[in-house]
Amino acid sequence: MDVKLSNMLGVLFGVLTLSGCQTLSKSTTLDQNNEERTFILLADIPDSDGDGILDDVDHCPDTPKNVPVDELGCPMPIDLVELITMDMRVFFERNSNELQSQYFPEIEKVADKILTRPDLDLVVVLAGHVSEPEALQRSVITSEKTNQSKNKQAVDKRTQLGRERAQLVRSYLLNKGVAANKVYSFDCANIMPVASNDNDEGASMNQRVYGKTLPAKDFFTGKGYGQMDSFDRYKALCQQF
């Protein structure tokens, strides 16, 4: 009995051993298959033009940099005004031509728009404005100084606060790399208030530089997207410099 029992235990042990070996071999085969599948899924497909669409589905593989593309990688038509135009408003303290740092990011956005989209041929239009209280105070100063000085040209130059403000923004744009022939500046004085000058809050809204990016062809041909968006209209109301 002991011999038979021993033989049975030996056979059972052998079966279990073979079964374990077979299971390990099968698991190893599955792991190898999984590794092969993973390698295929992670194959490196290039994006040659850097537009975010891989070359295997990109129908326009040579799209210029920074040009918006559709799901096939082809340039999207730019026919929406909001994708082209950009407004900018910079405000100033009473009788001040000091550019406050809080508006630097606002101006830099306009510079980036011009520099990164040369394909749109954009220009920046800057208009310097003053409030009615500022204009009145400057008029009094001008009158007094004109009576005391023979150099009227120098006196007039000191009264052009709107021009000084627009010039500050213009200089900032030029320092950021925007070409001088892309910036058109105007001194609009106090002729276009956007708020009432009867109180300090309203007057402060008029102490500003208003800037706008526009396609050059639209600016010069008079095709506008709103108030004050053509060269002829600016020239009719404001003084270019």
C-alpha positions in Angstrom: 0.0 0.0 0.0 2.8 2.4 0.8 4.4 1.8 -2.5 1.2 2.3 -4.4 0.5 5.5 -2.5 3.9 6.7 -3.2 3.5 6.0 -6.9 0.2 7.9 -7.0 1.6 10.9 -5.3 4.5 10.9 -7.7 2.2 10.8 -10.7 0.0 13.6 -9.3 3.1 15.8 -8.6 4.3 15.3 -12.2 0.9 16.3 -13.6 0.8 19.4 -11.5 4.4 20.3 -12.5 3.6 20.0 -16.2 0.4 22.0 -15.8 2.3 24.8 -14.2 4.9 24.8 -16.9 2.2 25.0 -19.6 0.5 27.9 -17.9 3.7 29.9 -17.6 4.5 29.3 -21.2 1.1 30.5 -22.3 1.4 33.6 -20.1 4.8 34.4 -21.6 3.4 34.1 -25.1 0.5 36.5 -24.3 3.0 39.0 -22.8 5.1 38.9 -25.9 2.0 39.5 -28.1 1.0 42.5 -25.9 4.5 43.9 -26.2 4.3 43.6 -30.0 0.9 45.3 -30.0 2.1 48.1 -27.8 5.1 48.8 -30.0 2.8 49.1 -33.0 0.5 51.6 -31.2 3.3 53.8 -30.1 4.9 54.1 -33.6 6.4 57.6 -34.1 4.4 59.4 -36.8 5.9 62.9 -37.5 4.2 66.2 -37.7 6.5 67.9 -40.3 4.8 71.3 -40.4 4.1 71.5 -36.6 0.4 72.3 -37.0 -0.8 69.5 -34.6 -2.0 67.2 -37.3 0.2 64.0 -37.9 1.6 63.5 -41.4 -0.4 60.3 -42.1 -3.7 62.3 -42.0 -2.4 65.8 -42.9 -3.7 66.8 -46.3 -1.6 70.0 -46.3 1.8 69.0 -44.9 3.5 72.3 -45.7 1.2 74.7 -43.7 3.2 77.8 -42.6 3.8 78.3 -38.9 1.1 79.8 -36.7 -1.6 79.4 -39.3 -4.9 77.9 -37.9 -5.8 74.6 -39.5 -8.8 72.3 -39.7 -9.0 68.7 -38.8 -7.3 67.7 -42.0 -4.3 70.0 -41.4 -5.3 72.6 -44.1 -5.4 76.4 -43.5 -8.7 77.6 -42.3 -10.3 80.5 -44.3 -10.0 83.8 -42.3 -13.3 85.4 -42.9 -14.4 86.2 -39.4 -13.7 89.8 -38.3 -12.9 88.8 -34.7 -10.0 86.7 -35.9 -8.5 89.6 -37.7 -9.3 92.8 -35.7 -8.2 93.5 -32.1 -9.1 96.5 -30.0 -6.8 98.0 -27.4 -7.6 100.7 -24.8 -4.9 102.4 -22.6 -6.1 105.0 -20.1 -4.1 107.8 -18.5 -4.3 109.9 -15.3 -5.5 113.5 -15.6 -3.0 115.7 -17.6 -0.6 112.8 -17.7 1.3 111.2 -20.6 2.8 108.5 -18.4 2.2 105.0 -19.7 1.2 102.7 -16.8 2.7 99.2 -16.6 -0.7 97.6 -16.2 -1.3 98.2 -19.9 1.9 96.6 -21.1 0.3 93.2 -21.7 -2.5 94.8 -23.6 -0.1 96.5 -26.0 2.0 93.4 -26.3 -1.0 91.4 -27.5 -1.3 93.8 -30.4 2.4 93.5 -31.2 2.2 89.7 -31.1 -0.9 89.8 -33.5 1.1 91.8 -36.0 4.3 89.9 -35.7 2.8 86.3 -35.8 0.4 86.9 -38.7 2.3 88.5 -41.5 0.0 86.7 -43.9 -2.9 89.0 -42.9 -0.9 92.2 -43.6 -2.3 94.0 -40.6 -1.7 97.6 -39.5 -2.2 99.2 -36.1 -4.2 102.4 -35.9 -3.6 104.5 -32.7 -5.7 107.5 -31.7 -4.8 109.7 -28.7 -7.7 111.3 -26.9 -8.1 113.8 -24.0 -11.0 114.7 -21.8 -12.9 118.0 -21.9 -11.4 119.2 -18.6 -7.9 118.5 -19.9 -8.6 120.3 -23.2 -10.0 123.3 -21.3 -7.0 123.4 -19.0 -4.5 123.2 -21.8 -6.4 125.9 -23.7 -5.9 128.3 -20.7 -2.2 127.4 -20.4 -1.7 127.9 -24.2 -3.4 131.3 -24.0 -1.3 132.5 -21.1 2.0 131.2 -22.6 1.2 132.6 -26.0 1.0 136.1 -24.5 4.3 135.6 -22.8 6.3 133.9 -25.6 7.0 134.6 -29.2 7.7 130.9 -29.9 4.1 129.8 -30.6 5.2 126.6 -32.2 6.9 125.4 -29.0 3.8 126.3 -27.0 1.5 124.4 -29.4 3.7 121.3 -29.1 3.3 121.3 -25.3 -0.5 121.2 -25.6 -0.8 118.1 -27.8 -1.4 115.7 -25.0 -3.4 113.3 -27.2 -0.4 113.1 -29.5 2.0 112.5 -26.7 -0.1 109.6 -25.4 -0.4 107.9 -28.8 3.3 108.4 -29.3 4.1 106.5 -26.1 2.1 103.5 -27.3 3.6 103.7 -30.7 7.1 103.7 -29.3 6.3 100.6 -27.2 5.1 98.7 -30.3 8.2 99.7 -32.2 10.4 98.5 -29.4 8.6 95.2 -29.5 9.6 94.8 -33.2 6.5 96.1 -35.0 7.7 97.9 -38.2 7.1 101.7 -38.3 5.1 101.4 -41.5 2.6 99.2 -39.8 1.6 101.8 -37.2 -0.6 104.8 -38.0 -1.0 107.4 -35.3 -3.5 110.3 -34.9 -4.1 113.0 -32.4 -7.9 113.2 -31.9 -7.9 115.7 -29.0 -11.3 115.8 -27.3 -13.6 115.5 -30.3 -14.7 111.8 -29.7 -15.6 111.3 -26.0 -16.9 107.8 -25.1 -18.3 109.0 -21.8 -19.7 112.2 -20.2 -17.1 114.7 -19.1 -19.4 116.1 -16.4 -17.8 113.9 -13.7 -14.4 112.5 -13.0 -15.3 108.9 -13.8 -16.6 109.8 -17.2 -13.6 112.2 -17.9 -11.2 109.4 -17.0 -12.7 107.2 -19.7 -11.9 109.8 -22.3 -8.2 110.1 -21.3 -7.1 107.3 -23.5 -5.4 105.8 -26.5 -7.6 103.7 -28.6 -5.8 101.1 -30.8 -7.1 98.7 -33.4 -5.6 96.2 -35.8 -7.0 96.1 -39.3 -6.1 94.5 -42.6 -4.1 97.2 -44.5 -6.2 96.9 -47.7 -9.4 97.5 -45.7 -8.0 100.4 -43.8 -6.9 102.2 -47.0 -9.9 101.3 -49.2 -12.5 102.3 -46.5 -14.0 98.9 -46.0 -14.7 99.2 -42.3 -15.8 97.0 -39.4 -17.1 99.8 -37.2 -16.6 103.4 -36.2 -13.2 105.0 -37.0 -11.7 102.2 -39.1 -10.6 103.9 -42.3 -7.7 106.2 -43.1 -9.9 108.8 -44.7 -12.2 109.0 -41.7 -9.3 109.5 -39.3 -7.8 112.1 -41.5 -11.1 114.0 -41.7 -11.4 114.2 -37.9 -7.9 113.9 -36.4 -4.4 115.0 -37.0 -2.0 112.4 -38.3 1.6 112.3 -37.1 
